[in-house]
């Protein structure tokens, strides 16, 4: 057998001994192996040769970390993270430290160009087809287009100027106050309006978008968003996730319409 497996049976034969050795050392890796058999080998268009278990990557602090599965296919880099509810045996879920470590892993992977798909243990065992479709969608999704930055356009105002009338010399030596023509007033008003429009656009465009952090990035819930504004901005940036996450089941274009946010 070559170093690159030609099919999933060769893949299992190649990586099986590694998994058994990790289990012998007490590593809780059985869920990952079951996920490979129940989901990965059934993903349409995914060659076994493009899936690497425990693939290395560099964390935020420069340390060497391992993702559960690394998939590089059709120009996409997909990191699979199989996550359980309880890592410490306390039956209390993730600790604050574990949650922070997970968020740091996700940031590091995304910075390196990986799309992170988090898998929950019990969910994939009860609904493996759901995750097969999520991975297939990630493999076939088009790259997000860069947002065009539109520069403010100058406002051109046509002003009708009147020819000043010739006045007769005044016999009164006292100077008259200068009068402003209608054209001058219109020009000044137009310039003021143009400056206000540009400033208003700059203020609106300066709003920062804070990326939400999900416990399960591949299947976010409505309560993962702080405000509806944050939800709407995320939905514009990730339209393909609306269907897979079931945030608009009736397909009317309104995400989380039954959920109430502070800015509703």
SEGUKE-265467 format. One record per residue: x, y, z of N, C-alpha, C, O, CB in turn; residue in one letter. Coordinates in steps of 0.02 Angstrom, whole numbers, plus 50000, padded with zeros to 5 digits. Glycine has a CB too. Layout:
XYZXYZXYZXYZXYZa...
***
This chain:
500424994050000500005000050000500445006250000500945006550035499535000050061x500245011349960500615017549957500505021750019500075020050061500425021549895x500895027150025500805031650082500145035550077499915038150127501385036450087x499855035850017499215039150007498685033849995498735030049947499255044249948x498175033450038497665028150029497245029449968497055035149953497215027750091x497085024049932496685024649871495935024149886495535026249844496885019349822x495755021449943495045020749961494985020750037495485021050073494745014249930x494375020250060494255020850133494495014650171494675015150229493515022050146x494495008950139494765002950173495515003750185495765002150239494624996550131x495875006150135496595007450144496705013050195497185012850233496925009350076x496255017950195496305023450244496255020750315496645022550358495755028750231x495765016350327495665013450393496265009050413496465009050471495015009250395x496535005350364497115001150378497735005350394498145003350435497254996550320x497785011250362498375015550374498335018950442498835019150479498425020750318x497755021750458497705025750519497445021850579497485024250635497265031650507x497175015850568496915011850623497425010450677497275011350736496655005350596x498035008150660498525006850712498705013150753498845012650813499155004150680x498695018950721498845025150758498305026450809498455028350866498905031050709x497685025450790497115026550835497145021650894497035023550951496445025850798x497305015250879497345010250932497895012050982497805011151042497465003250903x498455014550956498995016451001498785022251046498965022451105499615018350960x498415027051018498185032751057497675030651110497665033351165497885038151012x497255025851092496775023251141497125019751198496925020451256496275018451107x497655016051182498035012451234498345017351284498445015551342498585008151202x498475023451261498765028651306498225032551342498365037251379499205033451266x497595030551332497045033851368496735039651331496355043451361497285036251433x496885040551266496605046151229495875044651210495735039351183497025047551165x495415049251226494705048151209494565049651136494245054551119494255052651253x494805045251092494775046651020494265042250985494205042450923495455045650989x493875038151023493415033450991492875036950951492675034550898493095028951044x492635042650975492105046250939492355048550870491985048150821491865052250979x492985050850867493255053050803493275047250753493105048150695493955055850813x493475041450776493515035650732492825033450709492735031550652493875029850767x492335033750755491655032050736491365037250687490985035450642491205031650799x491555043550695491335048750649491605047450579491245048350529491545055650673x492225045250574492525043850509492135038350473492005038750413493255041750516x491935033150511491575027550481490855029150465490585026850414491595021650525x490525033250508489815034550500489685040350452489165040550419489495036050566x490165045050447490025051150408490525052050350490325052250292490045057150453x491175052550367491665054550317491685049950256491715052350199492345054850348x491675043450267491745038850210491125038950165491125036150111491875031750235x490585042150189489965042450149489855049350118489335050550087489375040550191x490325053950127490245060650098490365060250023490895057950001490745065750131x489885062449984489935062049911490505066449886490535072349903489275064049878x490945063649845491485067349814492085068449858492525072449840491225073949792x492125065149915492685066049961493155059949956492975054649981492445067050034x493735060749925494205055049921494535053849989494665058550026494745056349867x494655047550005494985045850069495675049050073495915050650127495045038250076x496005049950016496685052650015496715059850037497255062350053496985052049946x496135063450038496125070550056495935071750129495835077450149495645074250011x495895066350169495695066950239496285064750283496515059050276495055062750255x496515069050326497085067550370496855068250443496685073850464497695072150355x496855062750482496665063450553497235066550594497825065550579496475056650582x497045070350645497525073450691498035077750653498635077450667497885068150732x497795081650604498245085850565498495091650608498115094750645497885088550502x499135093150602499445098350642499275105350616499175106350556500195097350644x499245110150663499215117250645499525121150702499605118650757498485119550630x499685127450688500015131650738499495136050772499125139650739500565136050705x499475135750839498995139650878499195146950883499715149050857498925136650946x498785150750919498895157950925499555159550961499865164650946498325161250962x499745155251007500355156551044500965152851016501485152351048500255154451116x500895150350955501455146950922501515139550939501975136250914502075150250940x501065136950980501105129950999500825125450943500395127650905500735128651065x501065119250939500825114550889500205111050916500215107850969501375109250871x499645111750880499015108750899498795103850845499095103550791498475114150912x498265100150858498015095250810497255096050803496895096150853498195087950832x497025096550741496315096250728496115088950720496545084850703496115100450664x495495087250732495285080250728495365077450657495635072050648494565079450752x495125081250608495215079250538495335085450496494995090550504494585075350512x495825085050451495945090450403495755088050334495985082850311496675092750405x495325091950300495105090150233495315095850185495135101550196494335088950230x495695094050134495885098950083495675096150015495975091449989496655100350084x495145099249987494865096649925494515102349889494225106749920494375090849938x494545102249822494215107149778494355114349799493915118649796493455105849777x494965115549821495155122349840494915124549908495005130349927494895127049790x494615120049946494365121650013494785118150066495015112550056493625119650019x494865121650123495195118750182494685118350237494455123450262495835122950203x494505112250257493965111150305494255107550366494545102150360493385107050274x494185110550425494415107550487493805104650524493335108250540494785112750532x493835098250538493295094850575493515094150648494045091350662493135087850543x493095096650694493225096050765492635092350797492085094950801493325103050798x492765086150821492245082150854492255083850928492735082350963492355074450842x491725087150951491715089651019491195085951061490645084551038491565097151019x491395084451124490925081551172490685086751221490965092151226491265075751209x490155085051258489875089751307490345090451366490425095951394489195087351331x490665084951387491055084951448491755082251435491825076551412490695080751503x492265086251448492955084151436493315082051500493835078751496493335089651403x493055084051558493415082851620493095077451663493365075651715493455089151659x492505074851642492175069751683491765072651739491515068951781492675065051711x491675079251741491295082451795490545082551780490145084151824491545089551806x490355080751719489655080851697489355087851701488755088551710489245075951739x489775092951696489555099851700489685103551634489595109651630489915103451757x489885100051582490025103351519490725106351519491125105051564489515108651505x490865110451469491515113651463491615118751519491155122251538491595116951395x492225119051544492405124351591492535130751552492575130751491493025122251633x492605136251589492755142651557493415142351520493485145051465492755148351608x493915139051550494565138351518494515134251454494825136051403495065135151566x494125128851455494045124751396493675128551341493845127951282493665118251413x493185132451360492815136451311493275141551279493255142651218492205139951344x493695144851320494165149851293494675146551247494865149351195494525153451350x494905140551266495385136951223495065135151156495395135651104495645130551259x494425133151158494085131451096494035137551051494145137150991493385128551111x493855143351081493795149451041494465151351010494495153650953493525155251084x495015150451049495685152051024495875147350967496175149550918496205151651080x495695140950973495825136150918495455138250855495735138150800495605128950939x494825140250863494425142150805494725148350771494765148650710493705143550825x494935153250811495235159250781495875157550743495995160050688495385164550836x496295153250773496925151450741496795147750675497135149150626497345147050788x496315143150675496165139350614495895143950559496095143450501495655133750629x495435148350578495145152850527495675157650500495665159350441494565156850557x496145159750543496675164150519497125160550469497405163750424497095166650578x497185153950477497595149950430497205147850368497465144250326497865143850466x496575150050363496185148650304495745142450308495485140150257496635147950246x495665139650368495245133750376494535135750392494425140450431495525129150430x494045132250363493345132950382493205127750435493275121750422492865132150320x493005129850495492925125250551492205122750554491735126650553493115128850618x492135116050557491485112950567491515108950632491885104050637491285108250507x491135111150682491125107750746490585102350746490015103650725491005112750804x490755096450770490305090750770490175088750843490645088050882490595084750729x489545087850861489395085350928489315077750926489035075050879488755088650957x489575074550978489605067150978488925063950967488835059950921489895064751044x488445065651010487805062251006487425064150942487055059950915487385063951067x487515070250919487135072450861487325068650798486885066650760487235079850850x487975067550787488165064150725487965056850726487855053850674488915064850712x487925053950787487725046850791486975045950776486775040750749487885043950860x486565050950793485855050450780485665053150711485155051350684485465054150833x486085057550684485915060550619486555061250577486765066950564485575067350628x486855055850555487475056350516487385059750449487845063050424487775049450506x486795058950418486675061850352486715069450356486945072650308485985059650324x486495072350411486525079650419487235082150411487345087250377486245081750489x487715078750441488405081050437488725079250370489185082750348488815078150494x488485073950339488725072550271488545078450225488965080650185488415065950244x487935080950232487715086550189488085092950207488255096850162486965087650197x488225094150271488585100250291489285100250260489505105450235488635100750368x489625094550261490295094150233490265094850157490695098150127490635087550253x489765091650125489695092250053489575099550033489855101849983489115087850028x489165103050071489035110150056489675114250064489805118750024488485112950102x490075112750115490705116450126491195115050069491585119450051491015114550193x491185108950041491635107149987491455110549921491885111849879491655099649978x490805112049912490575114749848490415122149851490255125149800489975110949825x490455125149910490285132249916490785136549878491385135049877490265134349991x490535141749847490985146349812491325150849862491045152149916490605150449759x491915153249844492285157649889491895164149898491645166949849492995159049863x491855166649960491485172949970491815178649932492415179649936491445174650045x491395182449895491675188049857491845193749903491505195049952491175190349803x492395197149885492595202849926492095208549918491845209849863493305205149907x491965211749973491485217249971491815223349939492365225449958491235219050042x491475226149890491745231949856491665238049900491145239149930491395233049788x492195242049903492175248249941492005253849893492395255549848492855249549978x491425256749903491185261949858491385268749886491175270549942490415261549847x491785272449849491995279049871491425283949862491055283549813492615281349833x491355288649908490825293649900490915297549836491465299749820490825298549960x490375298249798490405301749735490275309249746489845311049786489885298849685x490645313449711490535320649719489845322649694489595320049644491075324749683x489545327349729488885329749710488975335749664489275340749682488455331649773x488705335149604488755340549555488095344349555487575341549541488925337849484x488135350749570487535354949573487605360449520488085364149520487435357949644x487105360849477487105366249427486755372349456486185371849478486755363849361x487085377849456486815384049484486735389149429487195390449391487285386749541x486135392049426485995397249377486195404049406485875406449453485235397149356x486705407149378486935413649401486615419149357486565418549296487715414149398x486395424449390486115430049355486655435349342487075436649385485525433049394x486615438349284487085443649268486935449649313486375452149314487045445649193x487435451949351487305457549396487095463749356487385465349304487935459049438x486595467249382486345473349350486785479249366487045479949422485625474749372x486865483349317487265489449326486855494349367486285495949351487465492549258x487165496749420486825501549463487095508549449487675509549433486915499649537x486645513349457486845520349449487275522349508487155520149565486225524949442x487755526549496488175528949552487745532149605487295536149591488705533949528x487885530249665487495532949721487775539649742488375540749744487505528049781x487305544149756487505550749780487615550749855487875555449884486985555949761x487395544949886487485544449959488165541349973488295535749952486915540149991x488605544950008489275542150021489275536250068489765532650073489715547550049x488715535150103488685529450150488675522950111488275522250064488065530050197x489105518050129489145511650094488535507350110488325506850168489795507850112x488255504350058487715499650069487985492750089488525490750066487275499050005x487615489150131487845482350147487805477950085487345478750044487425479250204x488275473350078488285468850021487695464050024487545461250077488955465050017x487375463049967486825458149963487075451849929487485452149883486215461149925x486835446049953487035439649924486545437549870485945437849879487085434149979x486825435449814486395433249759486095426449773486345422649814486795433049693x485535425049739485215418449746485685412849727485675407549758484575418149703x486095413949675486575408849653487075407249707487245401349717486935411049590x487335412249743487825411049795487525406949852487845402449878488095417649823x486905408449871486575404849925486475397549905486595393049945485895408049943x486245396249842486145389349820486795385449818486815379649836485815389349751x487325388749795487975385249791488215383349861488455377749871488505389649757x488145387949909488365386449978487955380850007488225376450041488305392750022x487305380949995486865375650021487045368849991487055363850026486135377250007x487195368749926487375362449892488015359549921488065353449931487445363549817x488505363849933489145361449961489035358550030489315353350048489665367249963x488625362050071488495359650139488145352850138488315348450177488065364650177x487665351950091487305345550086487785340050065487755334450091486725346050036x488225341450017488705336349993489155334150049489285328150056489115339149934x489405338850089489845337050146489475332750196489755327950222490135343350180x488835334350210488445330450258488335323450234488375318650273487765333850271x488195322650168488095315850140488715311650147488675305850167487885316350066x489295314550131489925310750136490065308850208490245303050221490515314850107x489985313650255490115312050325489645306750351489845302350388490055318350368x488995307150331488515302050353488715295150328488655290250365487815303850329x488935294650265489155288150238489755285450274489805279450287489305288750165x490235290050291490835287750326490665285150395490955280150418491355293250330x490195288650429490015286450497489675279650494489815275350535489545291550530x489225278750444488875272350440489345266650423489265261050448488325272750388x489845268150379490295262750358490825261150409491175256150403490645264750294x490875265250462491395264050512491175259150566491575257250609491605270550544x490535257050563490295252450614490655245750610490675242650557489535251350608x490945243750664491305237350665490815231650673490315232250707491835237250722x490965226150639490565220150646490925215250692491485213150679490415216850576x490595213550746490905208850795490675201850779490075200250784490715210850868x491145197550759490985190750740490755186750801491125186350850491585187350706x490155183750799489935179850857490345173450864490595170750815489185178150850x490415171050926490755164850940490235159650959489865160451007491295165650997x490205154250920489705149150930489995143150967490575141450958489395147050863x489585139951008489785133551038489825128250984490225123550989489285131451094x489415128950932489415124250875489375128450811488825129750787488815119050879x489965130450783489965135050725489595132350665489345136350624490665136550705x489545125750656489205123050597488455122650606488095121350557489485116150582x488215123850667487495123350679487295128450732487055126450785487295116150701x487385135050718487225140150768486485140550782486065138750740487485146850746x486325143050842485635144050862485475151550865485925155650864485485140750930x484825153150868484625160150870484895163650932485065169550930483865160750869x484935159950989485165163151051485915164151054486175166651104484935159151110x486275162151001486995163350999487155170550979487725172750986487335158550950x486645174250955486755181150932486535186050986486015185051018486385182450865x486925191350996486765196351047486185200851025485755202451065487375200551063x486175202750962485665207250937485435204950868485765200850836485925214550933x484865207650846484635205850779485075209050726485155206350671483905208150769x485375214750743485835217850695486435213350683486665212550626486075224750721x486685210250737487255205550729487035199450689487415197050647487525203350799x486435196950702486165191150664486105192850590486315188850548485485189050692x485815198650574485715200450504486385201350467486445199250409485305206950499x486885204350501487535205150469487865198450457488165197250404487995209650512x487805193850507488095187150499487745183450442488065179950403488035183050564x487085184250436486705180850384486905183150315486935179250268485945181950394x487055189750308487285192350243487965189350225488105188250166487325200050244x488395188250275489065185650261489065178050253489535175250223489535187650317x488565174550280488555167250278487875164750255487545161150292488725164250348x487665166450194486995164450171486915156950167486355154350176486845167550104x487455153250153487395146050145487235142550211486985136950211488025143150115x487395145950268487285142750333486565143550358486375140050404487765145650384x486175147950328485485149150350485075142750345484705140950390485155154750310x485155139150287484765133050276485015127350320484625123950353484795130950203x485685126350322485955120750360485835121450434485775116450470486695119950346x485815127650459485705128750530484965129350548484785130250606486075134950553x484525128950497483795129250508483585135750543483175135550588483565123250549x483875141350522483695147850551483115151150513482855156250535484305152450552x482925148150456482355150750417482005144850386482015143950325482595155950362x481675140750429481375134550405480805135750355480685131550311481125130550463x480435141350362479875142350316480085145750251479675146650206479345146450350x480745147650246481005150350184480725157050164480725158750105480875145550130x480495161050213480225167650195480745173150197480585178950189479665169450241x481385171350208481915176350208482025179750275482455184150281481775181350157x481625177950326481685180950393482005175950440481705170750455480995183250420x482615177350463482965172750507482755173950579482685179750601483725173450500x482655168550617482485168850689481915173650701481935177650748483105170950730x481385173250659480855178250665480445177450729480135182250751480395177750605x480445171450760480065170550821480475172150884480225172050940479815163450825x481125173650874481555175250931481575182750941481585186450891482275172350921x481585185051001481585192151016482265194451043482535191451090481035193751067x482535199651012483175202451033483075209251065482545212251061483655202950973x483605211651097483565217951133483435223851087483155228951108484195219151173x483645223251023483565228850977482955227950931482885231750882484185229650935x482515223150946481895222250906481405227950920480865228150891481565215350921x
***
